[in-house]
Amino acid sequence: MDKVAFIGLGAMGYPMAAHLARRFPTLVWNRTFRKALKHQEAFGSRAVPLEEVAEAGVIFTCLPTTKEVAQVAERLLPHLRPGTHWVDATSGDPEESRRLAQRLREKGVVYLDAPVSGGTAGAEKGTLTVMLGGPEEAVERVRPYLAYAKKVVHVGPVGAGHAVKAINNALLAVNLWAAGEGLVALVAQGVSAKKALEVINASSGRSNATENLIPERVLTRAFPKTFALGLLVKDLGIAMRVLEGEKAPSPLLRLTREVYEMAKRELGPEADHVEALKLLERWANAEIR
Ligand code: NDP
């Protein structure tokens, strides 16, 4: 088995890299380097300067956007070796990733987009869904290393993984907001949100928002910070570029993006995405409980 490396030990990357470190010799690098040292201490990975990451046969990234991935790639480029595979778990932009793949190809490095779904809980449990974009043989080469995944689907050429991820997150945004609108109205009428969800979750309106996010985070008033609102708005922007690139009809997703842009302006990019429902509660002067 090759040595692997993980770049970007954030809310997702830190636990994902822990699964790698349990199975493979794992190098880690993080911009705020003390997080890499903490990871080394906790999981037996090896915290190294960025250039040393190039020693690995498979390099993982999980950074906010493709922009940061491309910046890191430029810094690493002089050190990269032909035959290296780059697995980008960032929820990135398909078009920018195709450019990055071309740039890395010049050095003989194979890039795959490999965004994940399942949240920080899925990253900790090692039950993430991975959607891969890239050539078939590269997918088979990296598949044994996806130690944090429960489900792996090869969805198409480079960029396809990012496109699927953006549409998935657009659906998350729609479901969450729509459930919030409905529940606020029901609560205002005197129906308990808990009872309403008991019905909805045994009926056709259910979604991850009604089954998990709202019961665990809104009804409890816990609102943990696991997935920043700013990152969801970024994903909605990518989804719009995917739709517009195909000139696909998109009235609902366009509106959804505007709603979350507004939530980001009101609550700030660091708020958790589920906190968007606090806006609805404020407008209706009613709490979802
Ligand atoms: P975080 O903000 O928790 O982590 C971001 C990571 O990127 C940190 O390690 C940060 O380093 C690093 N970073 C930021 N800017 C730079 C830069 N300019 N150069 C180098 N490193 C940088 O984000 P998440 O882990 O939540 O998200 C990462 C990706 O995963 C995003 O694309 C997100 O959309 C996606 N995602 C997130 C999910 C979630 O539930 N949170 C679920 C599925 C996908 P530092 O520690 O120094 O700040």
Residues whose N, C-alpha, C, O or C-beta is under 5 A from the ligand:
A	BS01	NDP	G8 L9 G10 A11 M12 G13 N30 R31 T32 C62 L63 P64 T65 E68 A89 T90 S91 V116 S117 G119 T120 T226 F227 L231
